[in-house]
């Protein structure tokens, strides 16, 4: 089925959305089973713009889905190549899997993703990008893992590759960091370093996706998942590589200002006050290097008193930085225990600090200790 140009409507006016507010997922499925077929358990959404060369591979990489109760919703975001033709020719290859193609005027990835979300019917929604590919076991394993571990959202380990499938050598350290954050606690604690759950790897309850992507001077995916984590949704990862994430010079994260380092920093500063900093008047801070000092100044400018700065550099211990005494980790005061913020840029340094916290401090990363970068 091919829809005409997408028309923006108020989601609350949609009968399906109104029903969802007062019915359980199983009741919704039963309600619509006799109207438009059985409601799928998982809806896969894919916003695509000029993806003719790769979109077929991305979708078919999901494997045989006939027994998994899945639908696929693709929004063609005003493509000017033959993306639409490729999608139309793809339907027979899906062997009966429900497949919707929605044509929309070009509005960007946030608008296209929201259009796809509004068209889905599943209890769970999974993302995929048009230039990546998945393990054929991805959806099944993510769903099973989420249900087994009582998660609201689930990602997976990734391989960052070039378009020809080779490891992206310049991103190996970043890939290692992404894959080191697996548990909900680690993901929560590290979310203000960067997004530990790449957006296209995500499967989550539809209630999270119905928060929708917002357009602004910030990365729309980072903003959504910071809101989800800040609202208390539990997000974890299947500890297996199930997604191959393609890096290339034309990727929007390399070409658009909303994915710049400054834009990510703006998103962090926008969400910290409503998250870890909510109600905080005093804290301790670990790290007084190039990464930490700007955060120390920012916290002080917000009126937050920093009791101690913790450092391992012997030349800094015993001094004062921005009027705050610098102490060694062994002298951290735990009576009372204050929220702890860690501004360290090196992944290995963050790992050592995390191990020290687990072994020597009453703090729990993700609850009263957070990493910043």
Secondary structure, DSSP 8 states (H G I E B T S, - for coil): -EE-S-----GGGSHHHHHHTTS-HHHHHHHHHTTSS---SEEEEEEESS-TTTHHHHHHTT---TTTTEEEEEEEES-SSSHHHHHHHHGGGGTT-EEEEEEE----HHHHHHHHHHH---SEEEE--TT-EE-TTHHHHHHHHHHHTT-SEEEEEEEEE-TTS-B-GGGHHHHHHHHH--SHHHHHHHTBTS-SS-GGG-EEEHHHHTT----SSS-HHHHHHHHHHHTT--EEEEEEEEEEEE--TT-HHHH-GGGSHHHHHHHHHHHHTTTTTTT--EEEEE--SHHHHHHHHHHHHTT-EEEEEE---TTTTTSEETTEEEE-GGG---TT--EEEEE---HHHHHHHHHHHHHH-S--BTTTEEEE-
